[in-house]
Every structure is written in C-alpha cells, then in structure tokens.
Amino acid sequence: MKVEMIDIGGKSVMPFTIPSGIVTTEVSCLDEIASSVPEIGVATTKSIGPVPRLGNRESILAQYMPGGYVNAVGLTNPGAEEFARKLDRSKFPIEKFLLASIFGKDEGEFVFVAKTLEDHVNGFELNLSCPHAKGYGMQLGQDKDTVAAIVRAVVSKTRRPVFAKLTPNAGNIGEIAKAAIAAGAYGITAINTVGPGYYSVDGNPVLTNKVGGMSGVGILPIGLKCVRDIRKAVGPNVPIIGMGGIASARDVEAYASAGANVFGIGSALAGMTNEDIRDYFSALVADLESNGRANHAEGLLKKVDMSYRKVKVGKVLDSKCDFRVIQTDAAMECEPGQFVFAWIPGVGEKPFSVMDDDPFTLGVLERGEFTRHINSLREGDSFYVRGPYGQGIDTRGAGNSRFVLVGGGCGIAGLHLLAKRFSEYSDVTTLLAAKDGAHIPYIRQFEQYGDVKIATEDGSLGRKGLVTDLIMDSNLVAGSYFFNCGPKAMVTAVLPLEISVSDADRVYSSVDYMTRCGVGICGSCADGNGRRTCVEGPFMNPIVL
C-alpha cells in the first residue's frame, strides 16, 4: 500500500492521527507529537465543551484483555475559553492540520465552542458518540435528525471544515452519516468507543463510573463494518477518518479497503514514550510500503499490564498527623522511582510511589476521599494494587558517584527506595523537609543508608527552615547527582541551587503531576515539554515546570 498525502481543508498532510482523548490531551503533548512525528498529519485535541468539566474520578481506565481497554474519563476538559487561551500559547506546526474535538448538549453549545476555538484550529470534529456521558455524545448521535441539526448549526457559523464523529452503537450509522453530509459536514470520523461495557475484578466494577467505552483490538471488526457502511452511504468523495482497533499495517490496509482515508491509532500506543511513538509510526509506514513483506510496527507494541493484585495491610506506622506509612504483607518487584496505583473498590484509585519493595510499603498523605479511606485501613485489611509503572532508576551503575536526595512533604516517600538501592554502591546524602517533624517519616530507615539532614518550617525537628536552607548549608560535593521529589514549588526553588553545584544533566526531578491511568493513554500527566511523566518518568531530566 502506498502511503500518500491527503488534502484536508486546503492542507496536504500525512493520513494518520491519534484519536481524541488519547495521548495528546494536553497542549504541550499535542505540540510535541505533532512536531516530532512526521507521519501524523492530523492532530486531534481532547473533546472540549462550553464550560470546565472535572469528569469522573479514578479509576477511569481498565484493561479487559491484552490490547483491549474500557474507559470512562467523563469528558474532562478545561472549557472552551481556557482551552483557547492554551492554544494561543501553542507552538503547533503550521503545516499540520489541527482538528478540535468539541461537544455540547445542544446546537447552541456546539456553536459556542466552535466560535470560541475557531481562530486557533483548522477544523472541528463533533463528538456525537461518547458512550458514557449522560446527555452528551451517543445520546445525541443516534438520531439522524439531531445529528443533521447540530452539523447544520455549526457549519452555518464557522468557516472551518466540520467532521461528524459517529457512534458504532447506532444501527443505521450509514444513514446518520449521509444526513450529516447533507447538512454540510465536510467528512465523517468513525468510530468512537463501543459500549458502554462493564469490567470487574472479584465482582467489583473497576471504573468509578461502573461502565465505559471499549477500545483496542477487540473492536476492530466493528470499526471496519461501520466505515464500510458509511462509505457505501456517502459515496467515494467524502473524507472518512477511520479508527477502532488499529495496531498494524494489516489493520490500516483493512480500513483503507473499507473506505477510510485517514487512520486513527490510539489504544495501541499504550505504554509508549514519545520516542516509542515516533519509532512506531515510522515502522508502520515502512510496513505499509513493503507490500506485506514487513510487520515491524506490531513488534513495537508494548506489553501493558493493568491487572490488580490484592494485598493485606501488615502494619500501619501511625503518626501524629495526616501522614501514614502502610506496610503490606507482600513484596513488590520494582525499580526505585517507580509507582503503583492503589485501588479500593467503590472508593477509587490513586498513584503512589513505592516507598519500599520488601515489604511493599506506601506513604500516604491525606488529601481527599481516597487517601482518607486508605489511611483508615488497619492490620489485616486488604486493598488492591496495579503496577509498577514508570521508568525506574538503574542504581547498579552508580559506581563511586555521590547522590543527594531532596524530598519535601509527601515526596519523601518517593526517595526511600532510591536511598536503599544507591547506598549499596555509593555515598548518599538525604535532605528532607516538611512543615513539622510529624510529617517526616522513616527517619531511622533513611539514616541506615547515609547522612540525613532535616528542616521543618516550625523548627520542631532538625533546623528551622526550608529544604533550600539545607542545600545552602550542606557541604555538597561538586558533580553530585541530585534526585528531587516533591511539590512543584519545592522543585522550582531547589533547581538553581543544585545546578550551581552540579551539571544540569545530573539533576532529576519528580513533580506531582496529575496521573490518572499510569500507561500513557489519558495524557493528563504531560509536563511542559509534552512528555507524559507516567511513561517517561516520574524522575525527569531536564524538567520543564
């Protein structure tokens, strides 16, 4: 199959995209992927509505089979006006086509979002197909007259080309597509996720929303049938963006045969870093142009494991504050720097650094409903974990290097396993700071692995002050490696001091970004460089705050 450029809205671009809501959900990541992956000609935003929407609490994503997922993000977005401000600061490549996915509950809301974003994007994709958000998406997109009315309203108010994204759950998707084109749509996107579906562990629904849309390899036959039906209904000249289960060159060829012009690849990217994504799309095009002689892209897919494991609380190290150290009855095979998700059915899940591997230990600072629940557990109680995730730190090559670990607040938990492993080969200095002494856990354990210095804001333990005071007062060795773990404000404050002692390429930082899936799909943890910290980090160099 020869891969050829396609004309969309006056731009000639490569015929690949990443579907809305996957990977490129933050503008920094959207810019980075569009700029660095030549094969992606159409970049699709997350679905944007008229007002900010928090969406669903975690768990938002579950894996029901290898390569198959069910999700219920809940149309999380910052609202049209804030997203327009973000796009105004964007560095999106002008030669690519920026397709804004938008949603609303009626014609007026769709029009408002379109007009708000019009000056910042190249076209619109109307989300008429989300299967798990009440009052939106699929509930509108199953009626051809409603679809036609929304398309007509948006087309009449914008000069940008409009695609209607349709649901596979409609029995007459061809008729709906034909109605959308008759109403003025430039093209059709098919399909959105299938469902809603349900997935459980030990009888407990994994998704907090209980049901969600299914994606990945399991929906490939449905996507192909829908695209074929749409092409038959709309004729040969309407652009169709086809997606649903694409993972290999064979899948792309099948969609092309069914009638698709542009190919969306989403769930197959789970677990991939930005570099992995670049390699994957390059291999995919090479496979396509090999006329069936090569299938390298499929070999680049990651083995993602989102299965849950039940553990029991072995011991809770109570403190006189809202921070608990929870030791379990299990061990965790992981590298220092990695993290896990802890899940309590009916409550939700959150990510935590692995504080210790044997026994598997978490440090939990109470911040909301989930952390209150997990901190209320006592010896013998059980909860679930999945992971580990992220890029671990290989401490075996530490040699005679010196390491300085800098932690603040709940970030202290992310340093203990580093101190334990680095101390096997190297000198370790640990600098810990918190608002008071009660919020500095595991002091005795840290002291086993090297020199420990402490600062507290109230002076109740160590010196009175901040972690920056510890750095300035310590006789740090030039050329040391620094590993920072803590809130953004702390990392921002310590970086200049550390770079004055050591080279910038020896400074690594883990900042508490919003991490919701752990496998790179939701994209919520993207940093200022467009790197998703759950697959690229969490310890990053350089760090862009």
Secondary structure, DSSP 8 states (H G I E B T S, - for coil): -----EEETTEEE-SEEE-TTSSTTSHHHHHHHHHH-TTEEEEE---B-SS-B----S--EEEEETTEEEE-----B--HHHHHHHHHT----TTSEEEEEE--SSHHHHHHHHHHHGGG-SEEEEE---SSSTTSTHHHHT-HHHHHHHHHHHHTT-SS-EEEE--TT-TTHHHHHHHHHHTT-SEEEE---EEEEE-EETTEESSTTSEEEEEEGGGHHHHHHHHHHHHHHH-TTS-EEEESS--SHHHHHHHHHHT-SEEE--GGGTT--HHHHHHHHHHHHHHHTTTTS--HHHHT--------EEEEEEEEE--SSSEEEEEESS-----TT-EEEEEETTTEEEEEE-SEETTEEEEEE--SHHHHHHHT--TT-EEEEEEEES-----TT-TT-EEEEEEEGGGGGGTHHHHHHHTTTSEEEEEEEESSGGG---HHHHHTTSEEEEEETTSSSSEES-HHHHHHHS---TT-EEEEEE-HHHHHHHHHHHHHHS-GGGEEEEE----SSSSSSS-TTB-TTS-BHHHH-SSBSS---
